[in-house]
């Protein structure tokens, strides 16, 4: 694939899929809230954790764009711009952008490891490997119905618990509950994305969890994940302060996207659901973290 004109900054921003960035901010907010409750808040470490999370999210977005683009699975997609699939950028340029983002994450993560514990370098390396092989390599796990599992682990449990740990250097039960809640909503974003792409993924042989479950059960999975996120709020509150139950306000933002998903929305009608679910995840993190900061 070649491009006839230089890729514009606006196209690079669109290719980074900014609507997914709340999924990178939310775990850091939640984990920092738990750290604050445990009297372990360290602002500069929280900011470095945010850099790591944002850089990994951008990196995985570019990596997916590159890998799906060279396979030809992005040629006829609904949703955010695909740089390689649309021909707006060369595969080499997009691959370079992905590794540049991973490099930023690695530098910030190394500083955190050097000031906390060196075994965190291995955790960071695992995050980068997971980000690349979601759609990269000869056997991408995103094509084997494992995408949601890895998102839950890395953008939920690892991101939240890791953010708390680098500040407190202790294991906090509330961080685990927060990781479950954030991970559930991060998975919900991916579920909507894959629900939208079921027809095209089937055509190209991409076996996502949505393809295996089918349309109806995938819609049910979305509702289940929202319910799991609500249950996790109760878990955080039981381990900290009952004021954390204010986090349940996120459900108000889930009404419209849940209605769209359960009502049978397809194709372009599911695109706004991605942004709405990302917003619900961000609201979850803020509404849980603020009471923890105050307490």
C-alpha positions as CSV (number, residue, x, y, z in Angstrom):
1,X,0.0,0.0,0.0
2,X,1.3,3.4,-1.0
3,X,0.2,6.9,-0.3
4,X,0.1,9.7,-2.8
5,X,0.3,12.6,-0.3
6,X,2.0,13.0,3.1
7,X,-0.1,11.9,6.1
8,X,-1.6,14.9,7.8
9,X,-1.4,15.5,11.6
10,X,-5.2,15.2,11.7
11,X,-5.0,11.8,10.1
12,X,-2.4,10.6,12.6
13,X,-4.6,11.8,15.5
14,X,-7.6,10.0,14.0
15,X,-5.5,6.9,13.5
16,X,-4.5,7.0,17.2
17,X,-8.2,6.5,17.9
18,X,-8.7,9.2,20.6
19,X,-12.0,7.8,21.6
20,X,-10.2,4.9,23.2
21,X,-8.0,7.1,25.4
22,X,-10.4,7.2,28.4
23,X,-9.6,3.5,28.7
24,X,-6.0,4.5,29.4
25,X,-6.8,7.4,31.8
26,X,-9.4,5.5,33.8
27,X,-7.1,2.8,35.4
28,X,-4.6,5.4,36.5
29,X,-7.2,7.5,38.1
30,X,-8.7,4.5,39.9
31,X,-5.4,3.2,41.0
32,X,-4.3,6.6,42.3
33,X,-7.5,7.0,44.2
34,X,-6.7,3.7,46.0
35,X,-3.2,4.8,46.7
36,X,-4.5,8.1,48.2
37,X,-6.8,6.2,50.5
38,X,-3.9,4.1,51.6
39,X,-1.9,7.3,52.4
40,X,0.6,6.4,49.6
41,X,-0.1,9.0,47.0
42,X,2.9,10.0,45.0
43,X,1.9,12.5,42.3
44,X,4.9,12.2,40.0
45,X,4.6,8.4,39.9
46,X,0.9,8.8,39.1
47,X,1.8,11.1,36.2
48,X,4.5,8.6,34.9
49,X,1.9,5.8,35.2
50,X,-0.4,7.9,33.1
51,X,2.3,8.4,30.4
52,X,2.8,4.6,30.3
53,X,-0.9,3.9,30.0
54,X,-1.5,6.5,27.3
55,X,1.5,5.5,25.3
56,X,0.6,1.8,25.4
57,X,-3.0,2.6,24.3
58,X,-1.8,4.7,21.4
59,X,0.9,2.1,20.6
60,X,-1.6,-0.8,20.5
61,X,-4.0,1.3,18.3
62,X,-1.2,2.0,15.7
63,X,0.0,-1.6,16.0
64,X,-3.5,-2.9,15.3
65,X,-3.8,-0.5,12.4
66,X,-0.6,-1.8,10.9
67,X,-1.2,-5.5,11.4
68,X,-4.8,-5.5,10.3
69,X,-3.9,-3.2,7.4
70,X,-1.2,-5.5,5.9
71,X,-3.5,-8.5,6.3
72,X,-6.2,-6.6,4.3
73,X,-8.8,-7.0,7.1
74,X,-9.2,-3.2,7.4
75,X,-10.1,-2.6,3.8
76,X,-13.8,-2.4,4.3
77,X,-14.5,-1.3,7.9
78,X,-17.0,0.9,9.6
79,X,-15.7,3.2,12.3
80,X,-12.5,5.2,13.0
81,X,-9.9,5.8,10.3
82,X,-7.5,3.1,9.5
83,X,-4.3,4.6,8.3
84,X,-2.9,1.6,6.4
85,X,-6.3,0.2,5.3
86,X,-7.3,3.6,3.8
87,X,-4.0,4.2,2.2
88,X,-3.5,7.4,4.3
89,X,-0.1,6.2,5.6
90,X,2.4,3.5,4.6
91,X,2.6,0.4,6.7
92,X,6.2,1.2,7.6
93,X,5.3,4.7,8.9
94,X,2.4,3.3,11.0
95,X,4.7,0.5,12.4
96,X,7.3,3.1,13.3
97,X,4.7,5.2,15.1
98,X,3.6,2.1,17.1
99,X,7.1,1.4,18.3
100,X,7.7,5.1,19.0
101,X,4.7,5.0,21.4
102,X,5.9,1.7,22.9
103,X,9.3,3.4,23.4
104,X,7.8,6.3,25.3
105,X,6.0,3.8,27.5
106,X,9.2,1.9,28.1
107,X,11.2,4.9,29.2
108,X,8.5,6.1,31.6
109,X,8.0,2.5,32.9
110,X,11.8,2.1,33.4
111,X,11.8,5.2,35.6
112,X,9.0,3.8,37.7
113,X,10.7,0.4,38.0
114,X,14.0,2.0,39.0
115,X,12.3,3.9,41.8
116,X,10.0,1.1,42.9
117,X,11.1,-2.5,42.0
118,X,13.1,-3.8,39.0
119,X,10.7,-6.8,38.5
120,X,8.3,-4.2,37.1
121,X,10.4,-4.1,34.0
122,X,9.2,-7.7,33.2
123,X,5.6,-6.5,33.7
124,X,6.2,-3.6,31.3
125,X,7.7,-5.9,28.7
126,X,4.7,-8.3,29.0
127,X,2.4,-5.3,28.3
128,X,4.3,-4.3,25.2
129,X,4.4,-7.9,23.9
130,X,0.6,-8.3,24.6
131,X,0.0,-5.0,22.8
132,X,1.9,-6.0,19.7
133,X,0.6,-9.6,19.4
134,X,-3.0,-8.7,19.8
135,X,-3.1,-8.5,16.0
136,X,0.6,-8.8,15.2
137,X,2.7,-11.9,14.4
138,X,1.7,-15.1,12.6
139,X,-0.8,-16.2,15.3
140,X,-2.4,-13.0,16.8
141,X,-4.4,-13.8,19.9
142,X,-7.0,-11.2,18.9
143,X,-7.9,-13.6,16.0
144,X,-8.4,-16.4,18.5
145,X,-11.1,-14.9,20.7
146,X,-8.6,-13.9,23.4
147,X,-8.8,-10.1,23.0
148,X,-11.2,-9.5,25.8
149,X,-9.3,-11.7,28.2
150,X,-6.0,-9.8,27.6
151,X,-7.7,-6.4,27.8
152,X,-9.2,-7.3,31.1
153,X,-5.8,-8.4,32.4
154,X,-3.6,-5.6,31.1
155,X,-5.9,-2.6,30.8
156,X,-7.8,-3.6,34.0
157,X,-5.9,-5.6,36.6
158,X,-2.3,-4.8,35.7
159,X,-3.0,-1.1,35.0
160,X,-4.9,-0.4,38.1
161,X,-3.0,-2.6,40.6
162,X,0.3,-1.5,39.0
163,X,-0.6,2.2,39.4
164,X,-1.4,1.7,43.1
165,X,1.7,-0.5,43.7
166,X,4.2,1.9,42.3
167,X,3.0,4.5,44.7
168,X,2.2,2.5,47.8
169,X,4.6,-0.4,47.3
170,X,1.9,-2.6,48.9
171,X,-0.9,-4.8,47.7
172,X,-4.3,-3.2,48.3
173,X,-7.5,-5.3,48.0
174,X,-9.4,-2.2,46.8
175,X,-7.0,-2.0,43.8
176,X,-8.0,-5.5,42.8
177,X,-11.7,-4.6,42.9
178,X,-11.0,-1.4,41.0
179,X,-9.1,-3.4,38.4
180,X,-12.0,-5.7,37.9
181,X,-14.4,-2.7,37.4
182,X,-12.1,-0.9,35.0
183,X,-11.2,-4.1,33.2
184,X,-14.9,-5.0,32.7
185,X,-15.7,-1.7,31.1
186,X,-12.5,-1.8,28.9
187,X,-13.7,-5.2,27.7
188,X,-17.1,-3.7,27.0
189,X,-15.5,-1.2,24.7
190,X,-13.8,-4.1,22.8
191,X,-17.0,-6.1,22.8
192,X,-18.9,-3.2,21.0
193,X,-16.0,-2.8,18.5
194,X,-16.1,-6.5,17.7
195,X,-19.9,-6.6,17.6
196,X,-19.9,-3.9,15.0
197,X,-17.3,-5.8,12.9
198,X,-18.8,-9.3,13.1
199,X,-19.8,-9.3,9.4
200,X,-16.5,-8.1,8.0
201,X,-14.5,-10.2,10.5
202,X,-16.3,-13.3,9.4
203,X,-15.5,-12.6,5.8
204,X,-11.8,-12.3,6.4
205,X,-11.6,-15.2,8.9
206,X,-11.0,-13.1,12.0
207,X,-12.3,-15.3,14.9
208,X,-13.0,-12.7,17.6
209,X,-15.0,-13.6,20.7
210,X,-18.0,-11.8,19.1
211,X,-17.7,-14.0,16.0
212,X,-17.7,-17.1,18.1
213,X,-20.5,-16.1,20.4
214,X,-22.7,-14.6,17.7
215,X,-24.7,-11.4,17.6
216,X,-27.2,-12.1,20.4
217,X,-24.9,-13.5,23.0
218,X,-22.3,-10.7,22.3
219,X,-25.0,-8.2,23.2
220,X,-25.7,-10.0,26.4
221,X,-22.0,-10.1,27.2
222,X,-22.0,-6.3,27.0
223,X,-24.8,-6.0,29.6
224,X,-23.0,-8.6,31.8
225,X,-19.8,-6.6,31.8
226,X,-21.6,-3.4,32.8
227,X,-23.2,-5.4,35.7
228,X,-19.7,-6.6,36.7
229,X,-18.4,-3.1,36.8
230,X,-21.3,-2.1,39.1
231,X,-20.5,-5.0,41.4
232,X,-16.9,-4.0,41.5
233,X,-17.9,-0.6,42.8
234,X,-19.5,-2.3,45.8
235,X,-16.2,-4.3,46.2
236,X,-14.1,-1.2,46.3
237,X,-16.5,0.4,48.8
238,X,-16.4,-2.7,51.1
239,X,-12.6,-2.5,51.2
240,X,-12.4,1.3,51.7
241,X,-15.3,3.6,52.4
242,X,-19.0,3.3,51.6
243,X,-18.8,6.8,50.0
244,X,-17.2,5.0,47.1
245,X,-20.7,3.7,46.2
246,X,-21.0,7.1,44.5
247,X,-19.2,5.3,41.7
248,X,-22.5,3.7,40.7
249,X,-23.3,7.0,39.0
250,X,-21.5,5.6,36.0
251,X,-24.6,3.5,35.3
252,X,-26.4,6.7,34.2
253,X,-24.0,7.0,31.3
254,X,-24.5,3.4,30.4
255,X,-28.3,3.7,29.7
256,X,-28.1,5.0,26.2
257,X,-25.3,2.7,24.9
258,X,-26.9,-0.3,26.6
259,X,-30.2,0.5,25.0
260,X,-28.5,0.7,21.6
261,X,-26.6,-2.6,22.1
262,X,-29.6,-4.5,23.5
263,X,-31.9,-2.9,21.0
264,X,-30.1,-4.4,18.0
265,X,-28.0,-1.4,16.7
266,X,-25.6,-2.4,14.0
267,X,-22.8,-0.9,11.9
268,X,-22.4,2.9,12.1
269,X,-25.1,3.0,14.9
270,X,-22.6,1.3,17.2
271,X,-19.8,3.8,16.7
272,X,-21.2,6.3,19.3
273,X,-21.5,3.4,21.7
274,X,-17.7,3.1,21.8
275,X,-17.3,6.7,22.9
276,X,-20.2,6.5,25.4
277,X,-18.8,3.3,27.0
278,X,-15.3,4.9,27.2
279,X,-17.0,7.9,28.9
280,X,-18.7,5.6,31.3
281,X,-15.4,4.0,32.2
282,X,-13.9,7.4,32.9
283,X,-16.9,8.4,35.0
284,X,-16.5,5.1,37.0
285,X,-12.9,5.9,37.8
286,X,-13.5,9.6,38.7
287,X,-16.6,8.8,40.8
288,X,-14.8,6.0,42.7
289,X,-11.5,7.9,43.1
290,X,-12.9,11.2,44.4
291,X,-14.4,9.7,47.5
292,X,-11.2,7.8,48.1
293,X,-9.2,11.1,47.8
294,X,-11.5,12.8,50.2
295,X,-11.6,9.9,52.7
